[in-house]
Amino acid sequence: MGVPTVVDRLVQQAIAQVLEPIFDPGFSEHSYGFRPGRGAHQAVRQAQVFLEDGSGWVVDVDLDAFFDRVNHDKLMHRVWRRVADRRLLRLIRAFLEAGIMVDGVRQASAEGTPQGSPLSPLLSNIMLDDLDRELERRGHRFVRYADDLRVFVRSERAAWRVLDGVSGFVEGRLGLKVNQAKSSVVRIDLAMLLGFGFYMTAGTVKIRIDPRALRRLKGRIRRLTRRHGGESIRMVIHRVSRFIRGWMAYFGIVDAVSVFGRLDGWLRRRLRAMQWALWKTPRRRMLALRALGCPEGDAFHVAYSRAGTWDLASSGPVQRALSNKHWTRLGLIGFDDAKHRLRNH
């Protein structure tokens, strides 16, 4: 990851704004990454269309360390095809060869484009446009988002043949490397793209969340709801709600919506466990439960229980005292709430 200085970022952004109108109109319609008016949701929707049309096998082509392996000469040759200004060409190459600082020592960069540069996404599309054209020439159905490539075919045999053909082109013509260990051929239910997966139901293809994305989500929620994080419950709820709104803006397009209800139940249990830990002593827990309407006997029994915090967070008295309405009053926006708000907008 490169972190350009303010001046470098300004100049790189200016170059990108000049080059984008020159190159973008000529890019493939199957390229969705880092382009105006296009995005990940469109790529996923297009993949869904290909799968529904009968292309039930997916070729996942993993470009090994793409941003680190781009050959400068090959990339500059592709820029030179459309740009004649030598000063601009020299400036672009200077950014590519600027090098990196490691422990205060500059190291030359003989290949690759720095991630984090405003110019790198456009340069990556320029570099991979030849691959898009080759796939179109061969009549393949595909979706590419930056270096994330999926090709959709009708049979497993054809899929392996496509993987071999794409690997040969990428390594022979582009000077890049395909990671054969991470590249794969899979059926619909195992295909993943940009955090989403797919499944068949009633003869149609639906969108779901990639299980890996769910694991990352839960990891983030766990960090935000640590029982001894030192923050008030209201501050935690504010941070969690803000995160959920952003997360749902991306993942809210899925068809498998039952997952959101399960996530809400798990999240509220995390918050109940956190609140339980914040009350600290049995006496404070009993008084707090009583104040929330819990009968005296139930409050006493739960507050002085030797059960673990996570188990008590799912007990009847605690759930009734710290109900869904309680969290809503404190400002919690859950996954289902965020989904409904997206629909209303």
C-alpha positions as CSV (number, residue, x, y, z in Angstrom):
1,M,0.0,0.0,0.0
2,G,1.4,3.3,-1.0
3,V,0.6,6.6,0.7
4,P,1.4,9.5,-1.6
5,T,2.2,12.9,-0.3
6,V,-0.4,15.6,-0.7
7,V,1.2,17.1,-3.8
8,D,1.7,13.7,-5.4
9,R,-1.9,12.8,-4.7
10,L,-3.1,16.0,-6.2
11,V,-1.0,15.5,-9.4
12,Q,-2.0,11.9,-9.7
13,Q,-5.7,12.7,-9.3
14,A,-5.3,15.4,-12.0
15,I,-3.7,12.9,-14.4
16,A,-6.5,10.4,-13.7
17,Q,-9.1,13.0,-14.5
18,V,-7.4,13.8,-17.8
19,L,-6.8,10.1,-18.8
20,E,-10.2,8.8,-17.7
21,P,-12.3,10.4,-20.5
22,I,-9.7,9.1,-23.0
23,F,-9.6,5.5,-21.9
24,D,-12.9,4.7,-20.1
25,P,-15.3,4.9,-23.1
26,G,-13.2,2.2,-24.8
27,F,-13.2,-0.2,-21.9
28,S,-15.2,-3.4,-22.0
29,E,-18.8,-3.4,-20.8
30,H,-17.8,-6.4,-18.6
31,S,-15.3,-4.3,-16.6
32,Y,-16.9,-2.8,-13.4
33,G,-14.1,-1.8,-11.1
34,F,-13.2,1.9,-10.5
35,R,-15.2,3.3,-13.3
36,P,-17.7,6.2,-13.3
37,G,-21.3,5.0,-13.1
38,R,-20.3,1.4,-12.4
39,G,-19.7,-0.6,-9.2
40,A,-19.7,-3.9,-7.4
41,H,-23.5,-4.3,-7.3
42,Q,-23.7,-4.1,-11.0
43,A,-21.0,-6.7,-11.4
44,V,-22.8,-9.1,-9.0
45,R,-26.1,-8.5,-10.8
46,Q,-24.5,-9.3,-14.1
47,A,-23.0,-12.5,-12.7
48,Q,-26.5,-13.4,-11.5
49,V,-27.8,-13.0,-15.1
50,F,-25.1,-15.2,-16.5
51,L,-25.8,-17.9,-14.0
52,E,-29.5,-17.8,-14.6
53,D,-28.9,-18.1,-18.4
54,G,-27.4,-21.6,-17.8
55,S,-23.7,-20.8,-17.3
56,G,-23.6,-22.8,-14.1
57,W,-19.9,-23.3,-13.9
58,V,-17.7,-20.4,-12.7
59,V,-14.0,-19.9,-13.4
60,D,-12.3,-17.9,-10.6
61,V,-9.0,-16.5,-12.0
62,D,-6.7,-15.3,-9.2
63,L,-4.1,-12.8,-10.5
64,D,-1.2,-13.3,-8.1
65,A,-0.2,-10.1,-6.4
66,F,-1.4,-8.1,-9.5
67,F,-0.6,-4.6,-8.3
68,D,2.9,-5.8,-7.3
69,R,3.7,-7.5,-10.6
70,V,2.6,-5.1,-13.3
71,N,5.4,-4.7,-15.8
72,H,6.1,-1.0,-16.3
73,D,7.2,-1.3,-19.9
74,K,4.0,-3.2,-20.9
75,L,1.8,-0.8,-19.0
76,M,3.4,2.3,-20.5
77,H,3.1,0.8,-24.0
78,R,-0.6,0.5,-23.5
79,V,-0.8,4.1,-22.2
80,W,1.3,5.3,-25.2
81,R,-1.2,3.8,-27.6
82,R,-3.7,6.6,-26.7
83,V,-1.5,9.3,-25.2
84,A,1.1,11.2,-27.3
85,D,2.3,13.8,-24.7
86,R,5.8,12.8,-23.8
87,R,5.8,15.0,-20.7
88,L,2.7,13.2,-19.3
89,L,4.2,9.8,-20.2
90,R,7.4,10.6,-18.3
91,L,5.4,11.8,-15.3
92,I,3.4,8.6,-15.1
93,R,6.6,6.5,-15.4
94,A,8.2,8.6,-12.7
95,F,5.3,7.8,-10.3
96,L,5.6,4.1,-11.2
97,E,9.3,4.1,-10.5
98,A,9.2,6.4,-7.4
99,G,10.1,3.5,-5.1
100,I,9.1,2.9,-1.5
101,M,10.6,3.7,1.9
102,V,11.4,0.7,4.2
103,D,12.8,1.7,7.6
104,G,13.8,5.0,6.2
105,V,15.7,3.5,3.2
106,R,14.4,4.0,-0.3
107,Q,13.9,0.9,-2.4
108,A,13.5,1.0,-6.1
109,S,10.2,-0.3,-7.6
110,A,11.1,-2.2,-10.8
111,E,7.5,-3.4,-11.3
112,G,4.0,-2.9,-9.9
113,T,1.7,0.1,-9.3
114,P,1.3,1.5,-5.7
115,Q,-2.0,0.6,-4.1
116,G,-3.4,3.8,-2.6
117,S,-2.5,6.0,-5.5
118,P,-5.5,7.8,-7.2
119,L,-3.9,6.8,-10.5
120,S,-3.5,3.0,-9.9
121,P,-7.1,1.9,-10.4
122,L,-7.2,3.5,-13.9
123,L,-3.8,2.0,-14.8
124,S,-5.0,-1.4,-13.7
125,N,-7.9,-1.2,-16.0
126,I,-5.7,-0.1,-18.8
127,M,-3.4,-3.0,-18.2
128,L,-6.2,-5.6,-18.1
129,D,-8.2,-4.2,-21.0
130,D,-6.3,-6.5,-23.4
131,L,-7.5,-9.4,-21.3
132,D,-11.1,-8.2,-21.5
133,R,-10.8,-7.9,-25.3
134,E,-9.4,-11.4,-25.6
135,L,-12.2,-12.9,-23.5
136,E,-14.7,-11.0,-25.7
137,R,-13.0,-12.3,-28.9
138,R,-13.3,-15.8,-27.6
139,G,-17.0,-15.3,-26.9
140,H,-16.8,-15.8,-23.1
141,R,-19.3,-14.5,-20.5
142,F,-17.3,-12.8,-17.8
143,V,-17.3,-10.1,-15.1
144,R,-14.1,-8.3,-14.0
145,Y,-13.8,-5.9,-11.1
146,A,-10.2,-4.6,-11.1
147,D,-8.1,-7.8,-10.7
148,D,-11.1,-9.9,-9.6
149,L,-12.2,-12.0,-12.7
150,R,-15.0,-14.6,-13.1
151,V,-15.8,-16.4,-16.3
152,F,-19.1,-18.2,-16.7
153,V,-19.4,-21.4,-18.8
154,R,-21.9,-24.3,-19.2
155,S,-19.7,-27.3,-18.3
156,E,-16.9,-28.3,-16.0
157,R,-14.7,-29.4,-18.9
158,A,-15.1,-26.1,-20.7
159,A,-14.4,-24.3,-17.4
160,W,-11.0,-26.0,-17.0
161,R,-10.2,-25.3,-20.6
162,V,-11.0,-21.6,-20.1
163,L,-8.8,-21.5,-17.0
164,D,-5.9,-22.9,-18.9
165,G,-6.5,-20.5,-21.8
166,V,-6.8,-17.4,-19.6
167,S,-3.7,-18.4,-17.6
168,G,-1.6,-18.7,-20.8
169,F,-2.8,-15.3,-22.1
170,V,-2.2,-13.6,-18.7
171,E,1.3,-15.0,-18.2
172,G,2.4,-14.9,-21.9
173,R,0.9,-11.6,-23.2
174,L,0.6,-9.5,-20.0
175,G,3.6,-10.7,-18.1
176,L,1.5,-11.4,-15.0
177,K,1.1,-14.5,-13.0
178,V,-2.0,-16.6,-12.2
179,N,-2.1,-18.2,-8.8
180,Q,-3.1,-21.7,-9.7
181,A,-3.5,-22.7,-6.1
182,K,-6.1,-20.0,-5.5
183,S,-7.8,-20.1,-8.9
184,S,-10.7,-22.6,-9.1
185,V,-13.6,-24.0,-11.0
186,V,-16.8,-24.2,-9.0
187,R,-20.6,-24.7,-9.3
188,I,-23.1,-21.9,-8.6
189,D,-23.4,-22.6,-4.8
190,L,-19.7,-22.3,-4.2
191,A,-19.1,-19.2,-6.5
192,M,-18.2,-16.0,-4.7
193,L,-17.7,-12.5,-6.0
194,L,-16.9,-9.3,-4.2
195,G,-18.3,-10.6,-0.8
196,F,-21.4,-12.2,-2.3
197,G,-22.4,-15.7,-3.2
198,F,-25.2,-17.4,-5.1
199,Y,-27.8,-20.1,-4.6
200,M,-30.5,-21.8,-6.6
201,T,-34.1,-21.8,-5.5
202,A,-37.3,-22.6,-7.6
203,G,-35.2,-22.6,-10.7
204,T,-33.8,-19.1,-10.2
205,V,-30.4,-17.8,-9.0
206,K,-30.5,-15.7,-5.8
207,I,-27.8,-13.6,-4.1
208,R,-26.5,-14.4,-0.6
209,I,-23.6,-13.2,1.5
210,D,-20.2,-14.9,1.3
211,P,-19.6,-16.8,4.6
212,R,-16.2,-15.2,4.8
213,A,-17.8,-11.7,4.8
214,L,-20.1,-12.8,7.6
215,R,-17.1,-14.0,9.6
216,R,-15.4,-10.6,9.1
217,L,-18.6,-8.9,10.1
218,K,-18.8,-10.8,13.4
219,G,-15.2,-10.1,14.1
220,R,-15.8,-6.4,13.7
221,I,-18.9,-6.5,15.9
222,R,-17.0,-8.4,18.6
223,R,-14.4,-5.7,18.7
224,L,-17.0,-3.0,18.9
225,T,-18.9,-4.7,21.7
226,R,-16.0,-5.8,24.0
227,R,-17.3,-6.2,27.5
228,H,-14.5,-4.3,29.0
229,G,-13.8,-1.7,26.4
230,G,-14.3,1.3,28.7
231,E,-17.1,3.0,26.7
232,S,-20.7,3.6,27.7
233,I,-23.4,1.4,26.2
234,R,-24.8,4.4,24.3
235,M,-21.5,5.1,22.7
236,V,-21.1,1.5,21.7
237,I,-24.6,1.4,20.2
238,H,-23.8,4.6,18.3
239,R,-20.7,3.1,16.8
240,V,-22.4,-0.3,16.0
241,S,-25.4,1.4,14.4
242,R,-23.1,3.6,12.2
243,F,-21.1,0.5,11.1
244,I,-24.3,-1.5,10.4
245,R,-25.7,1.3,8.2
246,G,-22.5,1.3,6.1
247,W,-22.3,-2.5,5.9
248,M,-25.9,-2.8,4.9
249,A,-25.6,-0.2,2.2
250,Y,-23.2,-2.7,0.5
251,F,-24.7,-6.0,1.5
252,G,-28.4,-5.0,1.5
253,I,-29.0,-6.2,-2.0
254,V,-29.0,-9.9,-1.0
255,D,-32.1,-12.1,-1.5
256,A,-31.4,-14.3,1.5
257,V,-32.7,-11.8,4.1
258,S,-33.3,-14.3,6.9
259,V,-29.6,-13.9,7.8
260,F,-30.3,-10.3,9.0
261,G,-32.8,-11.5,11.6
262,R,-30.2,-14.0,12.9
263,L,-27.5,-11.4,13.0
264,D,-29.9,-9.1,15.0
265,G,-30.5,-11.8,17.6
266,W,-26.8,-12.4,17.9
267,L,-26.0,-8.7,18.1
268,R,-28.6,-8.1,20.9
269,R,-27.2,-11.0,22.9
270,R,-23.7,-9.4,22.6
271,L,-25.1,-6.1,23.9
272,R,-26.9,-7.8,26.8
273,A,-23.7,-9.6,27.7
274,M,-21.9,-6.3,27.5
275,Q,-24.5,-4.5,29.7
276,W,-24.4,-7.4,32.2
277,A,-20.6,-7.0,32.5
278,L,-20.9,-3.2,32.9
279,W,-23.3,-3.6,35.9
280,K,-20.4,-5.6,37.5
281,T,-21.8,-6.6,40.9
282,P,-24.8,-8.9,41.7
283,R,-26.5,-6.1,43.7
284,R,-26.2,-3.6,40.9
285,R,-27.5,-6.2,38.4
286,M,-30.5,-7.0,40.6
287,L,-31.4,-3.3,41.1
288,A,-31.0,-2.6,37.4
289,L,-33.2,-5.5,36.4
290,R,-35.9,-4.4,38.9
291,A,-35.7,-0.9,37.5
292,L,-36.4,-2.4,34.0
293,G,-39.5,-4.2,35.2
294,C,-38.1,-7.6,36.1
295,P,-40.0,-9.3,39.0
296,E,-38.0,-9.3,42.3
297,G,-37.7,-13.1,42.5
298,D,-36.4,-13.4,38.9
299,A,-34.1,-10.5,39.3
300,F,-32.5,-12.0,42.5
301,H,-32.2,-15.4,41.0
302,V,-30.4,-14.2,37.8
303,A,-28.3,-11.6,39.5
304,Y,-26.8,-14.0,41.9
305,S,-26.5,-16.9,39.4
306,R,-23.2,-18.6,38.9
307,A,-23.9,-19.1,35.2
308,G,-21.6,-17.4,32.6
309,T,-22.3,-14.0,31.2
310,W,-23.0,-15.3,27.7
311,D,-25.5,-17.8,29.0
312,L,-27.2,-15.3,31.2
313,A,-27.5,-12.9,28.3
314,S,-29.9,-15.3,26.7
315,S,-31.9,-16.0,29.9
316,G,-35.6,-15.1,29.9
317,P,-35.5,-12.4,32.6
318,V,-32.5,-10.6,31.0
319,Q,-34.1,-10.8,27.6
320,R,-37.3,-9.4,28.8
321,A,-35.6,-6.6,30.8
322,L,-33.2,-5.7,27.9
323,S,-35.8,-6.2,25.2
324,N,-35.6,-5.2,21.5
325,K,-37.6,-2.0,22.4
326,H,-35.0,-1.2,25.1
327,W,-32.2,-1.2,22.5
328,T,-34.3,0.7,20.0
329,R,-34.9,3.4,22.6
330,L,-31.1,3.6,23.1
331,G,-30.7,4.3,19.4
332,L,-29.7,0.8,18.0
333,I,-30.2,0.4,14.3
334,G,-30.1,-3.3,13.6
335,F,-29.6,-5.2,10.4
336,D,-33.4,-5.6,9.7
337,D,-34.0,-1.9,10.5
338,A,-31.3,-0.9,8.1
339,K,-32.7,-3.2,5.4
340,H,-36.2,-1.6,5.8
341,R,-34.7,1.9,5.6
342,L,-32.9,1.0,2.4
343,R,-36.1,-0.3,0.8
344,N,-38.0,2.9,1.8
345,H,-35.3,5.0,0.1
